[in-house]
Amino acid sequence: MDGPQQHNMQSQERLIGDLRQVIENAEELLKNTDQYHTALYQNARAKLAQALQAATEELARFEDEQLDRMI
């Protein structure tokens, strides 16, 4: 089964892996910039935290959909 559906599943798995990596990197960046207290840093960190939350929720949704398709 090496057809388009298999290719699509591999692409989705790659996307999920990439998204997981971006989330991990963003979490590390947030941890490593906690000591900066200027308004510019805090504003950027707040935006990143909000985007990180949305990405984490989207990743969970993607993983759930992928699991449903596999069942």
All heavy atoms as a GROMACS GRO file, in nm:
protein
  576
    1MET      N    1   0.085  -0.119   0.000
    1MET     CA    2   0.000   0.000   0.000
    1MET      C    3   0.089   0.124   0.000
    1MET      O    4   0.111   0.187   0.101
    1MET     CB    5  -0.091  -0.003   0.123
    1MET     CG    6  -0.182   0.118   0.128
    1MET     SD    7  -0.258   0.154   0.286
    1MET     CE    8  -0.372   0.027   0.310
    2ASP      N    9   0.139   0.157  -0.117
    2ASP     CA   10   0.227   0.272  -0.130
    2ASP      C   11   0.160   0.383  -0.210
    2ASP      O   12   0.226   0.461  -0.275
    2ASP     CB   13   0.357   0.229  -0.199
    2ASP     CG   14   0.478   0.254  -0.113
    2ASP    OD1   15   0.460   0.274   0.007
    2ASP    OD2   16   0.590   0.251  -0.167
    3GLY      N   17   0.029   0.386  -0.205
    3GLY     CA   18  -0.046   0.482  -0.285
    3GLY      C   19  -0.053   0.619  -0.222
    3GLY      O   20   0.019   0.650  -0.126
    4PRO      N   21  -0.139   0.703  -0.275
    4PRO     CA   22  -0.154   0.840  -0.226
    4PRO      C   23  -0.194   0.847  -0.078
    4PRO      O   24  -0.151   0.936  -0.007
    4PRO     CB   25  -0.264   0.899  -0.314
    4PRO     CG   26  -0.273   0.811  -0.433
    4PRO     CD   27  -0.223   0.676  -0.390
    5GLN      N   28  -0.275   0.751  -0.034
    5GLN     CA   29  -0.318   0.753   0.106
    5GLN      C   30  -0.198   0.730   0.199
    5GLN      O   31  -0.186   0.796   0.301
    5GLN     CB   32  -0.426   0.648   0.129
    5GLN     CG   33  -0.493   0.662   0.264
    5GLN     CD   34  -0.610   0.566   0.279
    5GLN    OE1   35  -0.624   0.470   0.206
    5GLN    NE2   36  -0.696   0.595   0.373
    6GLN      N   37  -0.110   0.637   0.162
    6GLN     CA   38   0.010   0.611   0.242
    6GLN      C   39   0.100   0.734   0.244
    6GLN      O   40   0.154   0.771   0.347
    6GLN     CB   41   0.085   0.489   0.187
    6GLN     CG   42   0.211   0.456   0.263
    6GLN     CD   43   0.184   0.408   0.405
    6GLN    OE1   44   0.076   0.359   0.436
    6GLN    NE2   45   0.280   0.422   0.490
    7HIS      N   46   0.116   0.798   0.129
    7HIS     CA   47   0.198   0.919   0.120
    7HIS      C   48   0.138   1.030   0.207
    7HIS      O   49   0.210   1.102   0.275
    7HIS     CB   50   0.209   0.965  -0.025
    7HIS     CG   51   0.286   1.091  -0.043
    7HIS    ND1   52   0.422   1.099  -0.023
    7HIS    CD2   53   0.246   1.217  -0.074
    7HIS    CE1   54   0.462   1.222  -0.043
    7HIS    NE2   55   0.358   1.296  -0.075
    8ASN      N   56   0.006   1.040   0.205
    8ASN     CA   57  -0.064   1.141   0.285
    8ASN      C   58  -0.041   1.116   0.434
    8ASN      O   59  -0.016   1.209   0.510
    8ASN     CB   60  -0.213   1.142   0.252
    8ASN     CG   61  -0.285   1.259   0.313
    8ASN    OD1   62  -0.228   1.365   0.334
    8ASN    ND2   63  -0.413   1.241   0.341
    9MET      N   64  -0.047   0.988   0.477
    9MET     CA   65  -0.024   0.955   0.618
    9MET      C   66   0.119   0.989   0.658
    9MET      O   67   0.142   1.042   0.766
    9MET     CB   68  -0.051   0.806   0.641
    9MET     CG   69  -0.197   0.768   0.636
    9MET     SD   70  -0.290   0.832   0.777
    9MET     CE   71  -0.226   0.728   0.905
   10GLN      N   72   0.216   0.960   0.570
   10GLN     CA   73   0.355   0.993   0.600
   10GLN      C   74   0.374   1.144   0.612
   10GLN      O   75   0.447   1.191   0.699
   10GLN     CB   76   0.447   0.934   0.494
   10GLN     CG   77   0.455   0.784   0.498
   10GLN     CD   78   0.531   0.726   0.380
   10GLN    OE1   79   0.552   0.793   0.279
   10GLN    NE2   80   0.572   0.600   0.392
   11SER      N   81   0.309   1.219   0.525
   11SER     CA   82   0.317   1.365   0.530
   11SER      C   83   0.258   1.418   0.660
   11SER      O   84   0.313   1.508   0.722
   11SER     CB   85   0.244   1.427   0.411
   11SER     OG   86   0.308   1.393   0.291
   12GLN      N   87   0.146   1.360   0.702
   12GLN     CA   88   0.083   1.403   0.826
   12GLN      C   89   0.170   1.369   0.946
   12GLN      O   90   0.183   1.449   1.039
   12GLN     CB   91  -0.054   1.340   0.840
   12GLN     CG   92  -0.156   1.397   0.744
   12GLN     CD   93  -0.289   1.324   0.750
   12GLN    OE1   94  -0.304   1.222   0.815
   12GLN    NE2   95  -0.387   1.378   0.680
   13GLU      N   96   0.231   1.251   0.944
   13GLU     CA   97   0.321   1.213   1.052
   13GLU      C   98   0.440   1.307   1.060
   13GLU      O   99   0.484   1.347   1.168
   13GLU     CB  100   0.368   1.069   1.034
   13GLU     CG  101   0.260   0.967   1.060
   13GLU     CD  102   0.303   0.826   1.026
   13GLU    OE1  103   0.424   0.802   1.002
   13GLU    OE2  104   0.215   0.738   1.022
   14ARG      N  105   0.493   1.345   0.944
   14ARG     CA  106   0.606   1.439   0.938
   14ARG      C  107   0.563   1.575   0.992
   14ARG      O  108   0.636   1.639   1.068
   14ARG     CB  109   0.656   1.449   0.795
   14ARG     CG  110   0.797   1.492   0.782
   14ARG     CD  111   0.854   1.482   0.641
   14ARG     NE  112   0.757   1.477   0.533
   14ARG     CZ  113   0.740   1.373   0.452
   14ARG    NH1  114   0.812   1.264   0.468
   14ARG    NH2  115   0.651   1.376   0.355
   15LEU      N  116   0.443   1.620   0.954
   15LEU     CA  117   0.391   1.747   1.003
   15LEU      C  118   0.374   1.745   1.154
   15LEU      O  119   0.412   1.840   1.223
   15LEU     CB  120   0.258   1.779   0.934
   15LEU     CG  121   0.186   1.905   0.982
   15LEU    CD1  122   0.269   2.029   0.953
   15LEU    CD2  123   0.050   1.916   0.916
   16ILE      N  124   0.320   1.638   1.206
   16ILE     CA  125   0.302   1.625   1.351
   16ILE      C  126   0.437   1.627   1.421
   16ILE      O  127   0.455   1.694   1.523
   16ILE     CB  128   0.222   1.498   1.385
   16ILE    CG1  129   0.075   1.518   1.345
   16ILE    CG2  130   0.233   1.462   1.532
   16ILE    CD1  131  -0.010   1.392   1.354
   17GLY      N  132   0.535   1.557   1.366
   17GLY     CA  133   0.670   1.557   1.425
   17GLY      C  134   0.732   1.695   1.421
   17GLY      O  135   0.794   1.739   1.519
   18ASP      N  136   0.715   1.766   1.310
   18ASP     CA  137   0.768   1.902   1.299
   18ASP      C  138   0.701   1.995   1.399
   18ASP      O  139   0.767   2.077   1.464
   18ASP     CB  140   0.750   1.956   1.158
   18ASP     CG  141   0.838   1.888   1.055
   18ASP    OD1  142   0.933   1.816   1.095
   18ASP    OD2  143   0.811   1.906   0.935
   19LEU      N  144   0.570   1.983   1.411
   19LEU     CA  145   0.496   2.068   1.506
   19LEU      C  146   0.538   2.039   1.649
   19LEU      O  147   0.559   2.130   1.730
   19LEU     CB  148   0.345   2.048   1.488
   19LEU     CG  149   0.254   2.136   1.573
   19LEU    CD1  150   0.285   2.284   1.556
   19LEU    CD2  151   0.108   2.108   1.539
   20ARG      N  152   0.558   1.912   1.680
   20ARG     CA  153   0.603   1.873   1.814
   20ARG      C  154   0.740   1.936   1.843
   20ARG      O  155   0.765   1.987   1.953
   20ARG     CB  156   0.610   1.721   1.821
   20ARG     CG  157   0.622   1.667   1.961
   20ARG     CD  158   0.619   1.515   1.963
   20ARG     NE  159   0.484   1.466   1.938
   20ARG     CZ  160   0.453   1.375   1.847
   20ARG    NH1  161   0.546   1.322   1.770
   20ARG    NH2  162   0.329   1.336   1.833
   21GLN      N  163   0.830   1.936   1.743
   21GLN     CA  164   0.964   1.994   1.760
   21GLN      C  165   0.956   2.145   1.782
   21GLN      O  166   1.027   2.201   1.866
   21GLN     CB  167   1.051   1.962   1.638
   21GLN     CG  168   1.194   2.010   1.652
   21GLN     CD  169   1.267   1.938   1.763
   21GLN    OE1  170   1.264   1.816   1.770
   21GLN    NE2  171   1.332   2.011   1.850
   22VAL      N  172   0.871   2.213   1.706
   22VAL     CA  173   0.855   2.358   1.722
   22VAL      C  174   0.803   2.389   1.863
   22VAL      O  175   0.851   2.483   1.928
   22VAL     CB  176   0.759   2.415   1.615
   22VAL    CG1  177   0.718   2.557   1.647
   22VAL    CG2  178   0.825   2.408   1.478
   23ILE      N  179   0.708   2.311   1.910
   23ILE     CA  180   0.654   2.331   2.044
   23ILE      C  181   0.763   2.314   2.149
   23ILE      O  182   0.777   2.396   2.240
   23ILE     CB  183   0.535   2.236   2.070
   23ILE    CG1  184   0.415   2.281   1.986
   23ILE    CG2  185   0.499   2.231   2.218
   23ILE    CD1  186   0.300   2.182   1.984
   24GLU      N  187   0.842   2.208   2.136
   24GLU     CA  188   0.952   2.186   2.231
   24GLU      C  189   1.051   2.302   2.230
   24GLU      O  190   1.095   2.347   2.336
   24GLU     CB  191   1.023   2.055   2.200
   24GLU     CG  192   0.940   1.932   2.230
   24GLU     CD  193   1.007   1.802   2.184
   24GLU    OE1  194   1.127   1.806   2.147
   24GLU    OE2  195   0.939   1.700   2.184
   25ASN      N  196   1.086   2.350   2.112
   25ASN     CA  197   1.180   2.462   2.102
   25ASN      C  198   1.121   2.589   2.163
   25ASN      O  199   1.192   2.665   2.230
   25ASN     CB  200   1.218   2.487   1.956
   25ASN     CG  201   1.305   2.377   1.900
   25ASN    OD1  202   1.363   2.298   1.972
   25ASN    ND2  203   1.310   2.370   1.768
   26ALA      N  204   0.993   2.614   2.140
   26ALA     CA  205   0.928   2.732   2.196
   26ALA      C  206   0.922   2.724   2.348
   26ALA      O  207   0.944   2.824   2.417
   26ALA     CB  208   0.788   2.749   2.137
   27GLU      N  209   0.893   2.606   2.400
   27GLU     CA  210   0.891   2.589   2.546
   27GLU      C  211   1.029   2.616   2.606
   27GLU      O  212   1.041   2.683   2.709
   27GLU     CB  213   0.845   2.448   2.582
   27GLU     CG  214   0.697   2.425   2.558
   27GLU     CD  215   0.654   2.281   2.575
   27GLU    OE1  216   0.740   2.189   2.568
   27GLU    OE2  217   0.533   2.259   2.594
   28GLU      N  218   1.132   2.567   2.540
   28GLU     CA  219   1.269   2.591   2.587
   28GLU      C  220   1.303   2.739   2.581
   28GLU      O  221   1.365   2.794   2.673
   28GLU     CB  222   1.367   2.510   2.504
   28GLU     CG  223   1.509   2.517   2.557
   28GLU     CD  224   1.603   2.425   2.481
   28GLU    OE1  225   1.556   2.331   2.415
   28GLU    OE2  226   1.724   2.450   2.489
   29LEU      N  227   1.263   2.806   2.474
   29LEU     CA  228   1.288   2.949   2.461
   29LEU      C  229   1.218   3.027   2.572
   29LEU      O  230   1.278   3.118   2.632
   29LEU     CB  231   1.240   2.999   2.324
   29LEU     CG  232   1.262   3.147   2.295
   29LEU    CD1  233   1.410   3.180   2.293
   29LEU    CD2  234   1.198   3.184   2.162
   30LEU      N  235   1.095   2.990   2.602
   30LEU     CA  236   1.024   3.058   2.711
   30LEU      C  237   1.096   3.039   2.844
   30LEU      O  238   1.111   3.134   2.922
   30LEU     CB  239   0.880   3.006   2.722
   30LEU     CG  240   0.781   3.063   2.623
   30LEU    CD1  241   0.646   2.994   2.637
   30LEU    CD2  242   0.766   3.213   2.639
   31LYS      N  243   1.144   2.917   2.870
   31LYS     CA  244   1.215   2.891   2.995
   31LYS      C  245   1.346   2.970   3.002
   31LYS      O  246   1.381   3.024   3.107
   31LYS     CB  247   1.246   2.742   3.009
   31LYS     CG  248   1.131   2.660   3.058
   31LYS     CD  249   1.176   2.521   3.094
   31LYS     CE  250   1.158   2.433   2.974
   31LYS     NZ  251   1.187   2.292   2.997
   32ASN      N  252   1.415   2.980   2.890
   32ASN     CA  253   1.547   3.043   2.888
   32ASN      C  254   1.541   3.196   2.884
   32ASN      O  255   1.645   3.260   2.899
   32ASN     CB  256   1.629   2.992   2.770
   32ASN     CG  257   1.669   2.848   2.787
   32ASN    OD1  258   1.679   2.798   2.898
   32ASN    ND2  259   1.690   2.778   2.677
   33THR      N  260   1.426   3.254   2.862
   33THR     CA  261   1.415   3.400   2.859
   33THR      C  262   1.335   3.455   2.977
   33THR      O  263   1.298   3.571   2.978
   33THR     CB  264   1.349   3.447   2.728
   33THR    OG1  265   1.221   3.388   2.715
   33THR    CG2  266   1.435   3.411   2.608
   34ASP      N  267   1.311   3.371   3.075
   34ASP     CA  268   1.232   3.412   3.191
   34ASP      C  269   1.297   3.524   3.270
   34ASP      O  270   1.230   3.603   3.335
   34ASP     CB  271   1.208   3.291   3.282
   34ASP     CG  272   1.102   3.317   3.385
   34ASP    OD1  273   1.004   3.388   3.352
   34ASP    OD2  274   1.115   3.268   3.498
   35GLN      N  275   1.429   3.536   3.264
   35GLN     CA  276   1.499   3.636   3.344
   35GLN      C  277   1.491   3.777   3.287
   35GLN      O  278   1.528   3.873   3.353
   35GLN     CB  279   1.647   3.596   3.363
   35GLN     CG  280   1.734   3.608   3.240
   35GLN     CD  281   1.732   3.485   3.151
   35GLN    OE1  282   1.645   3.399   3.162
   35GLN    NE2  283   1.828   3.477   3.061
   36TYR      N  284   1.444   3.791   3.164
   36TYR     CA  285   1.434   3.923   3.102
   36TYR      C  286   1.300   3.986   3.139
   36TYR      O  287   1.195   3.928   3.113
   36TYR     CB  288   1.449   3.913   2.950
   36TYR     CG  289   1.582   3.856   2.909
   36TYR    CD1  290   1.591   3.727   2.859
   36TYR    CD2  291   1.698   3.931   2.923
   36TYR    CE1  292   1.714   3.674   2.823
   36TYR    CE2  293   1.821   3.878   2.887
   36TYR     CZ  294   1.828   3.749   2.837
   36TYR     OH  295   1.950   3.697   2.801
   37HIS      N  296   1.304   4.106   3.195
   37HIS     CA  297   1.182   4.166   3.249
   37HIS      C  298   1.138   4.293   3.176
   37HIS      O  299   1.042   4.355   3.219
   37HIS     CB  300   1.201   4.196   3.398
   37HIS     CG  301   1.227   4.073   3.478
   37HIS    ND1  302   1.131   3.979   3.505
   37HIS    CD2  303   1.341   4.026   3.535
   37HIS    CE1  304   1.182   3.881   3.575
   37HIS    NE2  305   1.310   3.906   3.595
   38THR      N  306   1.207   4.330   3.071
   38THR     CA  307   1.164   4.452   3.001
   38THR      C  308   1.029   4.426   2.934
   38THR      O  309   0.991   4.312   2.906
   38THR     CB  310   1.266   4.493   2.892
   38THR    OG1  311   1.269   4.393   2.791
   38THR    CG2  312   1.405   4.514   2.951
   39ALA      N  313   0.957   4.533   2.909
   39ALA     CA  314   0.824   4.522   2.849
   39ALA      C  315   0.831   4.455   2.712
   39ALA      O  316   0.743   4.375   2.677
   39ALA     CB  317   0.760   4.659   2.838
   40LEU      N  318   0.935   4.483   2.637
   40LEU     CA  319   0.950   4.424   2.504
   40LEU      C  320   0.960   4.271   2.514
   40LEU      O  321   0.891   4.198   2.441
   40LEU     CB  322   1.074   4.482   2.435
   40LEU     CG  323   1.098   4.438   2.292
   40LEU    CD1  324   0.984   4.481   2.201
   40LEU    CD2  325   1.229   4.494   2.243
   41TYR      N  326   1.045   4.222   2.603
   41TYR     CA  327   1.059   4.078   2.620
   41TYR      C  328   0.931   4.016   2.674
   41TYR      O  329   0.888   3.910   2.629
   41TYR     CB  330   1.175   4.044   2.716
   41TYR     CG  331   1.308   4.036   2.649
   41TYR    CD1  332   1.402   4.137   2.662
   41TYR    CD2  333   1.342   3.925   2.572
   41TYR    CE1  334   1.525   4.129   2.600
   41TYR    CE2  335   1.466   3.916   2.510
   41TYR     CZ  336   1.556   4.018   2.525
   41TYR     OH  337   1.678   4.009   2.464
   42GLN      N  338   0.871   4.080   2.773
   42GLN     CA  339   0.750   4.024   2.833
   42GLN      C  340   0.636   4.018   2.731
   42GLN      O  341   0.560   3.920   2.729
   42GLN     CB  342   0.710   4.103   2.957
   42GLN     CG  343   0.807   4.089   3.072
   42GLN     CD  344   0.826   3.944   3.115
   42GLN    OE1  345   0.730   3.870   3.129
   42GLN    NE2  346   0.951   3.903   3.135
   43ASN      N  347   0.625   4.119   2.646
   43ASN     CA  348   0.522   4.119   2.544
   43ASN      C  349   0.547   4.006   2.443
   43ASN      O  350   0.454   3.933   2.407
   43ASN     CB  351   0.518   4.255   2.473
   43ASN     CG  352   0.401   4.268   2.379
   43ASN    OD1  353   0.296   4.211   2.400
   43ASN    ND2  354   0.419   4.347   2.273
   44ALA      N  355   0.672   3.992   2.401
   44ALA     CA  356   0.707   3.886   2.306
   44ALA      C  357   0.684   3.749   2.369
   44ALA      O  358   0.633   3.657   2.303
   44ALA     CB  359   0.852   3.902   2.262
   45ARG      N  360   0.720   3.734   2.495
   45ARG     CA  361   0.700   3.606   2.564
   45ARG      C  362   0.552   3.574   2.577
   45ARG      O  363   0.510   3.459   2.561
   45ARG     CB  364   0.766   3.608   2.701
   45ARG     CG  365   0.919   3.609   2.693
   45ARG     CD  366   0.984   3.603   2.828
   45ARG     NE  367   0.983   3.464   2.873
   45ARG     CZ  368   0.909   3.417   2.974
   45ARG    NH1  369   0.832   3.496   3.044
   45ARG    NH2  370   0.912   3.289   3.006
   46ALA      N  371   0.470   3.674   2.604
   46ALA     CA  372   0.325   3.653   2.617
   46ALA      C  373   0.266   3.607   2.484
   46ALA      O  374   0.183   3.514   2.480
   46ALA     CB  375   0.256   3.780   2.665
   47LYS      N  376   0.309   3.669   2.375
   47LYS     CA  377   0.261   3.628   2.242
   47LYS      C  378   0.306   3.486   2.211
   47LYS      O  379   0.229   3.406   2.156
   47LYS     CB  380   0.312   3.724   2.135
   47LYS     CG  381   0.243   3.859   2.137
   47LYS     CD  382   0.300   3.948   2.028
   47LYS     CE  383   0.238   4.086   2.033
   47LYS     NZ  384   0.296   4.174   1.930
   48LEU      N  385   0.430   3.455   2.243
   48LEU     CA  386   0.481   3.320   2.219
   48LEU      C  387   0.406   3.218   2.304
   48LEU      O  388   0.372   3.110   2.254
   48LEU     CB  389   0.631   3.314   2.248
   48LEU     CG  390   0.699   3.179   2.226
   48LEU    CD1  391   0.679   3.129   2.082
   48LEU    CD2  392   0.846   3.188   2.260
   49ALA      N  393   0.380   3.250   2.426
   49ALA     CA  394   0.306   3.158   2.514
   49ALA      C  395   0.166   3.132   2.458
   49ALA      O  396   0.117   3.019   2.460
   49ALA     CB  397   0.299   3.213   2.656
   50GLN      N  398   0.102   3.236   2.408
   50GLN     CA  399  -0.032   3.221   2.351
   50GLN      C  400  -0.027   3.134   2.225
   50GLN      O  401  -0.109   3.044   2.206
   50GLN     CB  402  -0.090   3.358   2.319
   50GLN     CG  403  -0.234   3.355   2.274
   50GLN     CD  404  -0.288   3.496   2.251
   50GLN    OE1  405  -0.215   3.592   2.233
   50GLN    NE2  406  -0.419   3.506   2.253
   51ALA      N  407   0.070   3.158   2.139
   51ALA     CA  408   0.085   3.078   2.018
   51ALA      C  409   0.121   2.934   2.052
   51ALA      O  410   0.074   2.840   1.987
   51ALA     CB  411   0.192   3.139   1.928
   52LEU      N  412   0.200   2.916   2.154
   52LEU     CA  413   0.239   2.783   2.199
   52LEU      C  414   0.118   2.705   2.249
   52LEU      O  415   0.101   2.586   2.218
   52LEU     CB  416   0.345   2.794   2.308
   52LEU     CG  417   0.401   2.665   2.366
   52LEU    CD1  418   0.461   2.578   2.257
   52LEU    CD2  419   0.506   2.698   2.470
   53GLN      N  420   0.032   2.770   2.321
   53GLN     CA  421  -0.090   2.706   2.370
   53GLN      C  422  -0.178   2.662   2.252
   53GLN      O  423  -0.227   2.550   2.250
   53GLN     CB  424  -0.168   2.801   2.462
   53GLN     CG  425  -0.300   2.745   2.512
   53GLN     CD  426  -0.282   2.624   2.601
   53GLN    OE1  427  -0.184   2.615   2.675
   53GLN    NE2  428  -0.374   2.532   2.595
   54ALA      N  429  -0.194   2.749   2.155
   54ALA     CA  430  -0.275   2.716   2.037
   54ALA      C  431  -0.212   2.599   1.960
   54ALA      O  432  -0.282   2.508   1.915
   54ALA     CB  433  -0.290   2.838   1.947
   55ALA      N  434  -0.080   2.601   1.945
   55ALA     CA  435  -0.012   2.494   1.872
   55ALA      C  436  -0.023   2.361   1.946
   55ALA      O  437  -0.042   2.256   1.884
   55ALA     CB  438   0.136   2.530   1.852
   56THR      N  439  -0.014   2.365   2.077
   56THR     CA  440  -0.028   2.243   2.157
   56THR      C  441  -0.167   2.184   2.142
   56THR      O  442  -0.183   2.062   2.127
   56THR     CB  443   0.004   2.273   2.304
   56THR    OG1  444   0.137   2.325   2.314
   56THR    CG2  445  -0.007   2.149   2.390
   57GLU      N  446  -0.269   2.269   2.143
   57GLU     CA  447  -0.406   2.222   2.125
   57GLU      C  448  -0.425   2.164   1.985
   57GLU      O  449  -0.490   2.061   1.967
   57GLU     CB  450  -0.504   2.336   2.150
   57GLU     CG  451  -0.511   2.377   2.295
   57GLU     CD  452  -0.588   2.506   2.318
   57GLU    OE1  453  -0.642   2.564   2.220
   57GLU    OE2  454  -0.595   2.550   2.434
   58GLU      N  455  -0.367   2.230   1.884
   58GLU     CA  456  -0.378   2.182   1.747
   58GLU      C  457  -0.306   2.048   1.730
   58GLU      O  458  -0.356   1.958   1.662
   58GLU     CB  459  -0.321   2.287   1.651
   58GLU     CG  460  -0.352   2.263   1.508
   58GLU     CD  461  -0.498   2.286   1.470
   58GLU    OE1  462  -0.578   2.333   1.553
   58GLU    OE2  463  -0.533   2.254   1.356
   59LEU      N  464  -0.191   2.034   1.793
   59LEU     CA  465  -0.118   1.909   1.787
   59LEU      C  466  -0.201   1.796   1.847
   59LEU      O  467  -0.209   1.687   1.789
   59LEU     CB  468   0.017   1.921   1.860
   59LEU     CG  469   0.099   1.793   1.871
   59LEU    CD1  470   0.134   1.738   1.733
   59LEU    CD2  471   0.224   1.817   1.954
   60ALA      N  472  -0.263   1.820   1.959
   60ALA     CA  473  -0.347   1.718   2.022
   60ALA      C  474  -0.462   1.678   1.928
   60ALA      O  475  -0.495   1.560   1.915
   60ALA     CB  476  -0.402   1.768   2.155
   61ARG      N  477  -0.520   1.777   1.861
   61ARG     CA  478  -0.629   1.750   1.768
   61ARG      C  479  -0.579   1.666   1.651
   61ARG      O  480  -0.642   1.569   1.611
   61ARG     CB  481  -0.691   1.881   1.718
   61ARG     CG  482  -0.819   1.861   1.637
   61ARG     CD  483  -0.878   1.993   1.592
   61ARG     NE  484  -0.796   2.065   1.497
   61ARG     CZ  485  -0.788   2.034   1.366
   61ARG    NH1  486  -0.854   1.932   1.318
   61ARG    NH2  487  -0.712   2.104   1.285
   62PHE      N  488  -0.462   1.702   1.594
   62PHE     CA  489  -0.403   1.626   1.485
   62PHE      C  490  -0.376   1.481   1.526
   62PHE      O  491  -0.404   1.387   1.452
   62PHE     CB  492  -0.271   1.688   1.437
   62PHE     CG  493  -0.286   1.812   1.354
   62PHE    CD1  494  -0.182   1.902   1.348
   62PHE    CD2  495  -0.400   1.839   1.282
   62PHE    CE1  496  -0.191   2.017   1.270
   62PHE    CE2  497  -0.412   1.953   1.205
   62PHE     CZ  498  -0.307   2.042   1.199
   63GLU      N  499  -0.320   1.464   1.645
   63GLU     CA  500  -0.287   1.330   1.692
   63GLU      C  501  -0.414   1.247   1.713
   63GLU      O  502  -0.417   1.128   1.680
   63GLU     CB  503  -0.205   1.337   1.820
   63GLU     CG  504  -0.064   1.387   1.796
   63GLU     CD  505   0.016   1.409   1.923
   63GLU    OE1  506  -0.044   1.442   2.028
   63GLU    OE2  507   0.139   1.395   1.915
   64ASP      N  508  -0.518   1.309   1.766
   64ASP     CA  509  -0.646   1.239   1.784
   64ASP      C  510  -0.705   1.196   1.650
   64ASP      O  511  -0.754   1.084   1.635
   64ASP     CB  512  -0.746   1.326   1.860
   64ASP     CG  513  -0.712   1.343   2.007
   64ASP    OD1  514  -0.628   1.265   2.058
   64ASP    OD2  515  -0.770   1.433   2.071
   65GLU      N  516  -0.701   1.286   1.552
   65GLU     CA  517  -0.753   1.254   1.419
   65GLU      C  518  -0.673   1.142   1.355
   65GLU      O  519  -0.730   1.052   1.293
   65GLU     CB  520  -0.752   1.377   1.329
   65GLU     CG  521  -0.859   1.479   1.362
   65GLU     CD  522  -0.852   1.602   1.274
   65GLU    OE1  523  -0.774   1.604   1.176
   65GLU    OE2  524  -0.924   1.699   1.305
   66GLN      N  525  -0.542   1.146   1.370
   66GLN     CA  526  -0.459   1.042   1.312
   66GLN      C  527  -0.489   0.908   1.378
   66GLN      O  528  -0.499   0.806   1.311
   66GLN     CB  529  -0.312   1.078   1.328
   66GLN     CG  530  -0.220   0.980   1.258
   66GLN     CD  531  -0.074   1.017   1.270
   66GLN    OE1  532  -0.033   1.071   1.372
   66GLN    NE2  533   0.003   0.988   1.168
   67LEU      N  534  -0.507   0.907   1.509
   67LEU     CA  535  -0.540   0.784   1.580
   67LEU      C  536  -0.675   0.730   1.535
   67LEU      O  537  -0.689   0.609   1.512
   67LEU     CB  538  -0.540   0.811   1.731
   67LEU     CG  539  -0.562   0.691   1.820
   67LEU    CD1  540  -0.451   0.589   1.798
   67LEU    CD2  541  -0.567   0.733   1.966
   68ASP      N  542  -0.772   0.819   1.517
   68ASP     CA  543  -0.904   0.776   1.470
   68ASP      C  544  -0.896   0.712   1.332
   68ASP      O  545  -0.964   0.613   1.304
   68ASP     CB  546  -1.001   0.894   1.465
   68ASP     CG  547  -1.046   0.940   1.604
   68ASP    OD1  548  -1.028   0.863   1.700
   68ASP    OD2  549  -1.101   1.052   1.613
   69ARG      N  550  -0.813   0.766   1.245
   69ARG     CA  551  -0.798   0.710   1.110
   69ARG      C  552  -0.730   0.574   1.113
   69ARG      O  553  -0.757   0.489   1.029
   69ARG     CB  554  -0.719   0.805   1.021
   69ARG     CG  555  -0.803   0.918   0.964
   69ARG     CD  556  -0.728   0.990   0.854
   69ARG     NE  557  -0.611   1.063   0.903
   69ARG     CZ  558  -0.613   1.187   0.950
   69ARG    NH1  559  -0.724   1.254   0.956
   69ARG    NH2  560  -0.502   1.245   0.990
   70MET      N  561  -0.642   0.554   1.208
   70MET     CA  562  -0.569   0.429   1.216
   70MET      C  563  -0.658   0.316   1.270
   70MET      O  564  -0.634   0.201   1.241
   70MET     CB  565  -0.445   0.445   1.304
   70MET     CG  566  -0.338   0.531   1.240
   70MET     SD  567  -0.202   0.574   1.349
   70MET     CE  568  -0.147   0.417   1.409
   71ILE      N  569  -0.758   0.352   1.347
   71ILE     CA  570  -0.845   0.251   1.409
   71ILE      C  571  -0.946   0.198   1.311
   71ILE      O  572  -0.981   0.227   1.215
   71ILE     CB  573  -0.917   0.310   1.532
   71ILE    CG1  574  -0.815   0.338   1.640
   71ILE    CG2  575  -1.025   0.218   1.580
   71ILE    CD1  576  -0.871   0.402   1.764
   0.00000   0.00000   0.00000
